[in-house]
Amino acid sequence: MKATNARIIFHLDMNSFYASVETAYNPAYRGKPLAVAGNPEERRGIIITSNYEARAKGVKTTMPIWEARKLCPELIVVGPNFERYRMASSEIFKIMYQVTPYVEPVSIDEGYMDVTDATPPSKTVELARNLQAKIKKELDLPCSIGIAPNKFLAKMASDMKKPMGITILRKRDIQNVLWPLPVGEMYGVGKKTAEKLNGIEIYTIKDLAEADVYQLKQLLGINGERLKNRANGIDLRPVDPDAVNDFKSIGSSETLPMDTTDEQEIRALFSSLAANVETRLKRKNAAGRTVQITVRFHDRKTITRSKKLPNFIEKKEDILKVALELFNQHWNNEPIRLLGVTIQDIEEKQNIVHQLDLFTYKKDAEKEKLYTTIEHLTEKFGKNPFVEIKEEIKDQPRTSFQKDFLDDFRK
């Protein structure tokens, strides 16, 4: 990519992605209020996402199904099909990749593109329209595209017009377009951060842009200075196609159909979550050293607890053992709504130095002859004859925040 100060960045954001994919697969849903929920047969199941017809009736993400049906009696509720969403995501990124190799997926339904060298500046909007139309025509999926000189402004722009919007946000537009907005609407400012900023009389993005950087750093650390820069339209981060490979954690979480204190049910869910993490570690040929659990109680209070281990682990049994140990140490016997298991401090196995100890030395020595034999056979036949050819692992990512599959489109 040529060195240039005038970058052109797209942020492509799919519109109500899960619901749109379901409609693409079943056109009978078109024009009707539709929601995807974790447990559609349960009144207390939670809405994961909904289409714009449902949102117009007041249906919102995380709303219980019974409440959504009260607002919208004709609401169609379906269960999630993450394999389907993953396939659709891969096809979307393939189309983006045809435009430029500088594509950075950030979740299952959004990504950045640096199109600086993909088209003359005068053709930028035409390129965005063609990309949007191609995704709609080939996949029947709507998206919005933000166009800006950096990633932050492109992200803010893509949120301004939905569905099927194309928005340009230049630095000269910041004072008129961004600054009047409440600081809580700024990308990177969550609810708690907004409350902290409000506490020092920062209510708008303009207030943040003009705030004292020392005071912000005292309040928010280095993130305070970063947010002030963004509020002023400064963001030097490149679009990094390899960023998706810099995964440091792999996790799995699930909301229970009903709040529970049943230890057998809790143990079974932990076992399922640990198995899912193991499967996804295998896909990345990786292992990790820290196990973290997430526990959300009936009153939505959420805690995380973690333990760093002396050695890397990857097996379900090892993950489960530490997760249950953490849980037993910190559970107060209150009813539980959600559980999560995450492996952190991840490294690919090829980067992990294998440390022999007294317990593994003998086993490793016994395997050495087998390894030598396998190497000879691999050289002769061109592949390891002892590796069983399996179907692609059909693990299903549970949320859009699990990023370890996002480079599949390049395969």
N, C-alpha and C positions, 0 to 999 in steps of 0.2 A: 504494500500500500504506500502510495506517495506521501511524503511528509507535507502536511498542509495545515494551516491554521483554521481554514474554513471547512470544518467537518459537516457532513450531512448524516444525521442519525435518525433511523426509524425505530420507534417502539411499537411493535405489533401486539395487540391485545385481543384475544378472542372474546366474543360477546356471549355471556352466560353459557360457557363452553359445554359443560356436561349436558345441560338441557338442549343445547343446539345439536350436539352429537346424537342424542336420543331422537330428536325430530328428524335429523337427516336419515336415520335408520328406519324411522316409522313416520312417514309423511302425514299420517292420520292425526298426529299431534299438532300439526301446523295451525297457527292461529288460535290455539286453545291454551288456557293456563296450565302450565306443566311445572312440576317440581321433582327434583331428585332428592331422595331421603335415605338415610342410613338403614332404617327399618320401616319400610312403607306399610307393613301390616300392623305395626304398633302405633297406637294413638300417641305414645310419648316419644316416638321416633323423631329425629331432628332433621329439618330441611338443610340439605347441603348446598343446593343452589336452585334457582327458579328462573323461568324465562320472563321476558318483559311483560307478557300478558298477565302473568301471576303477580309480578311486582306492582303492576298498576292497581291490583286489588289489595295491596298491602302485605303480600307474602314476602318474608325476608329470610335470609340465611340465619341458621341456628334457631329458628322458630320451631316449636313443637308442632307436629302434624295436626293435632286437634285444634290448635289455635289458627293454623293456616286454613284449615277447612271451614272454620267458623267465619273467617273473612271472605273465603272464596269456596263456596260449597261445590262448585263444579271442577275444582282442582283435580288434575290427574297427577297421581304420585307414583313414581317408579323407583326401583332400587338401582344403585350405582353399578355400572359395568366398567371397571377400571381398565380391563384389558382393551375394551373398545376405545376408551378415551386415549389410552396410550398409543394405540395404532393410529388414531386420528392425529394426535400430536406429532407423531413421527412423519406423517405425510405433509403436515403443515410446514415443518422445519425443512423438509426436502424441497418444497416449493420456494421457501425463502433462500435456501442454499443455491438454487438455480440463478438467483439474482446476484449474489455476492458470497464469497467464502467467509466473509466477516460476519458470522451469525453467532450470537451468544444467547442460548436458551437460558431463561431464568426460572421458569416453572413450566408445568405441563401445557399451559395455555398462553404464554407470553414470551417474547424475546426481543433482543435488540439486533439491529443490522446497521453496519456502517456502509452506506451506499455512496460515499464521497467519490469513488472512482467508477461507480457502476453506471452513472448517467451524467450528462451535463446539468448544471444547476437549474437551467431553464426547463428541464424535463422531469424535475424531481416529483412534482405533484402527479404528473402523468404516470410515472413509475409506480407511485403508491396506489393510484387508481387501478392500474393493470394488475398489481399484486393482489389487491383486495378482490378484484373481479375474478381472478384465476382461482383463488381459494374458494370463493362462493360457487363458481361454476363447477369445479372439479370435485369439491368435497361437500358442497351445499352448507357451508359454515360461514357465518358472518364474523367480521373482525373490524376493529378500529385501529387506525394508525396515527401516531403522533410523529411529527417531523420537526427536528430542532438541531441546533449545533452541538448538543451534548446529551448524554443519557438521561440526566435528571429532567431537563426540559422536555425531552421526547416523551418520557413517562407521564409527566403532568399533562402534556398535550393529548395523549391517547385517551385520557380519562374525561376529556372535555366534551366529546360528542359520541354518544352511543345510542343505538347500534349503528354499524356501518359508517362511522365518521372518519373524516380525514382532517386533522387540525395541524396548522403550522404555528409554532411558537418561537419567535425570534427573541434575541436578547433585548432588542428595543421595545418588545411588547411587555416585558416583565412588570414594569411599574403600573401599567394600566390593567393588565390581565391577571397577574399573580398576586401582587401586593395587597389588593383589597380583600383577598380570601382569608377566612379564619385559619390560624396557624395549624389547627388540627386537620385541615384538608391537604396539607403539604405532604408529599410522599416522603417517608422516613420519619414522620412525627406520629407516633402512636398516641393512644388515649392518655397513658400515664405521663408521657413526655409533654403532651399538650397541657395537662393539668399543672405540671411543674413550671412551664413557661407562663401560663396564665398567672401563676403565683408571684411572678416578678413583673407582671403587667405587660406581658407580650401576648397580644390577642390576635394579631394579624401577621401575615407573612412579611408585610412592610415593617412591623415592629421588630420582627426577628432580623430582618436585613440590616436594620439600623441599630441593633442592640450592641452593648459593650461586649467584646469578645472575651475579655477576662471574666466577666460575670457569667457568661454562658459556659465557659470551661469549668468554672467553680461549680456550676449547677449540673452539667451534663458530661464533664470530661472532654476528651478530644472530639466527641460527637457534637458538642456545642459549637465549636469552630466550623466543623464540617457543615452543619445545618445552616449556619450564617452564610457560608460561601454559596451553598445551594440556593438560598433565598435571594442571593444576588446574581444568580444565573451562572455561577462558577462550578464546573464539574469537569475535571481533567481525565476521568477514568476512560480508558480505551474500551472499545467493543472487543472482548477477548473470547475467541472461539474455544479456547482451552479452559476457560474458567469453570466450566461444568465438570471438568475432571478433578478440580481441586476440592473434592468432597472430603469433609472431615468427620462426618457422622452419617449413620444410617439408622433410621428409627421406624417404628411402627406403633400406631395407637388405635384404639377402638372405643367407641362409646357403647356402654352396655344397654340392652333393651330396657332394663329397669334398674334403678339404684339397688345395690346389693351389699350385704355383709356376709354372704355365703362364701366361706373359704375355699370350698371345692370349685365353685364357679370362678372365683378369682384366680386360683391356681391354674385352672384350665385355660383361662384367657391369657395369662402370662406365658403359658406353654405355647399357645398359638402365636403370640407376638414374637417370642424368642425364635420360633421356627421360621417365621417370615423374615426376621432380621438375618438369620443364618443363610436363607436362600438368596437374599439380596447381596450379602457379603460374598457368596460364591460367585454370583454374576460378575462381581468386580474383582474377584480373586484377591480379596483383601481380608484384613483382620484388624481388631482394635484393642485398646488397652483400658478404656474406661466404659463402665456400664452405668447408664442413667435411667431411672424410672420416673415417670410422670403419673401423679395421682390427682384426679379431680373428684372432689367430694360432692355430695348431694346439693350443697349450698353454693356450688361452682367455685369454691375455694380450691386453688390448684397449688400443689407443691412438686418440686423436683428434688431428687436425692441421687447422688452419684458416688461411685467408688473407683479409684484408679488402681489397676492391677500391676504386679511386677512383670507379667508376661502378656503377649498378645493372645487373644482368644478369637474363635470363629464359630465354634460348635454350639448348637442349640442348648445342650446340656450345661455347658459352662456359663452361657449367657443367662439361662434360667436360674441357675444356682445363685448367682450374684444378685439377680433381680429380686428373687424371693427373699434373700437375706436382707436386702435393703428395705423391702416392703415390710417384713416382719419387725424390723427395728423401728420403723417410723409410722406404722398404721395405728390410728387411735380408735379403731373399731367403729368409726362413723361410716354410714352408707357411701358406696363408691359409684360414681357416674361414668368415669373414663379411666383407662389405664394405658400407659405407653412404655415402651422399652426402646432405648437408643444405645447404640455403640458409638463411642467417640474416640478421638485420637487414632483415626484410621490410617493405615498404610497399606499399599499394595504389597502382596507377599514377596514380590521380587525385590522390594526395597527393605525388607525386614532381615536383619542379620540373625541367622539361626544360632541360638545359643545352646550348646550341649551342656547337660548337667548329668549327675551320676545316675539319674533315673532313665534318661533317654539315650545315654551313650550306647548302651548295649543294643538297644533296638535299632538305632541308627547304623551301627556297625554291621548288624545282621542284614540290613536292607541294602548295604553298599553293593553287594554282588548283584542283587536284583536290579538296582539302578543301572549298573554297568551293562547288564544283559539287555535292558530296555533301550538303552542308548544305541547299542549295536543294531537291534531290530528296527528301531526308528530310522536309523541311517539306511538300512536295507529296504524297508517298505515305505518310507516317506512319512510315516505317522506312528504314533504310539499304538501298538496293536492291543494293548491292555485297556485302553480308554474306550469305554462303551459310548457309542454315538447315541445321544439322547435327543428327544424333542426339545425345542426351546423351552426354557423354564418359564412357566406361565404364572409367575408371581404377580400379584396385583398391587401396585402402589396405592396406598390408602388415601393419600392427600396429594394436592398439587405441590406441596412443599418438598416432597421427596424427589431429589434431583438425580439420583444415581443412574437413571435410565435415559436421561435426556440427550445423550450422545448416540443413541441407537440409530438415529436417522442417517448417520454417516456410514453405517455398516452395510 
